[in-house]
Amino acid sequence: RKEVEQDPGPFNVPEGATVAFNCTYSNSASQSFFWYRQDCRKEPKLLMSVYSSGNEDGRFTAQLNRASQYISLLIRDSKLSDSATYLCVVSVYGGATNKLIFGTGTLLAVQP
Amino acid sequence: DAGITQSPRYKITETGRQVTLMCHQTWSHSYMFWYRQDLGHGLRLIYYSAAADITDKGEVPDGYVVSRSKTENFPLTLESATRSQTSVYFCASRGHSEGELFFGEGSRLTVL
């Protein structure tokens, strides 16, 4: 079983739609959680951290459920520019430092 | 503001050849990482470094060698390239936030 699992999609949604991505992780000792965004043939970039109480950044809302080992990302009022792959990332302590474990990503395509 | 740069961006080589991928960062970040990204596997950690002259294995280190004689450089060497090492390689450095990795643009390696 992969440490971080995501639905690969693609999620095809019209502009203005609300879309949600889910992610599960297997290591209950995971400490911190993040969402990254990766545009086609580009490098990943940090989108937002995920806090236990849930957090919002503009149209993006991230939530964490430690009991179910589940992370979510909600995007409201989707824009064409939101089209990308969204990577769920979990931080696990190992060796000299925390390591980031990346999910395989969920592809979002926002249609005009 | 160069940030983090990788070279070469594209490389085609043959099985058995030695290949070195270069990574240079201008922020003086302590931690640096090498990941490979393959379809179906997502980003997998190859090696990381906590500081100059301190390196450690990640999830998939076999067939790779790293060094870090200076804080700003973290080269990755494939001593005898194999077809299974055909991949996109990303170098990253970590900023002040545990979850924020800054990635280079990637090096696309094809081993024939």
Chai-1 contact restraints between the chains, C-beta under 6 A:
chainA,res_idxA,chainB,res_idxB,connection_type,confidence,min_distance_angstrom,max_distance_angstrom,comment,restraint_id
A,S32,B,E98,contact,1.0,0.0,6.0,A-B,restraint_1
A,S32,B,G99,contact,1.0,0.0,6.0,A-B,restraint_2
A,F34,B,G99,contact,1.0,0.0,6.0,A-B,restraint_3
A,E43,B,F103,contact,1.0,0.0,6.0,A-B,restraint_4
A,E43,B,E105,contact,1.0,0.0,6.0,A-B,restraint_5
A,E43,B,G106,contact,1.0,0.0,6.0,A-B,restraint_6
A,P44,B,F103,contact,1.0,0.0,6.0,A-B,restraint_7
A,L46,B,E100,contact,1.0,0.0,6.0,A-B,restraint_8
A,S49,B,G99,contact,1.0,0.0,6.0,A-B,restraint_9
A,G95,B,D56,contact,1.0,0.0,6.0,A-B,restraint_10
A,A96,B,A50,contact,1.0,0.0,6.0,A-B,restraint_11
A,A96,B,D56,contact,1.0,0.0,6.0,A-B,restraint_12
A,N98,B,E98,contact,1.0,0.0,6.0,A-B,restraint_13
A,F102,B,G42,contact,1.0,0.0,6.0,A-B,restraint_14
A,F102,B,L43,contact,1.0,0.0,6.0,A-B,restraint_15
A,G103,B,G42,contact,1.0,0.0,6.0,A-B,restraint_16
A,T104,B,G42,contact,1.0,0.0,6.0,A-B,restraint_17
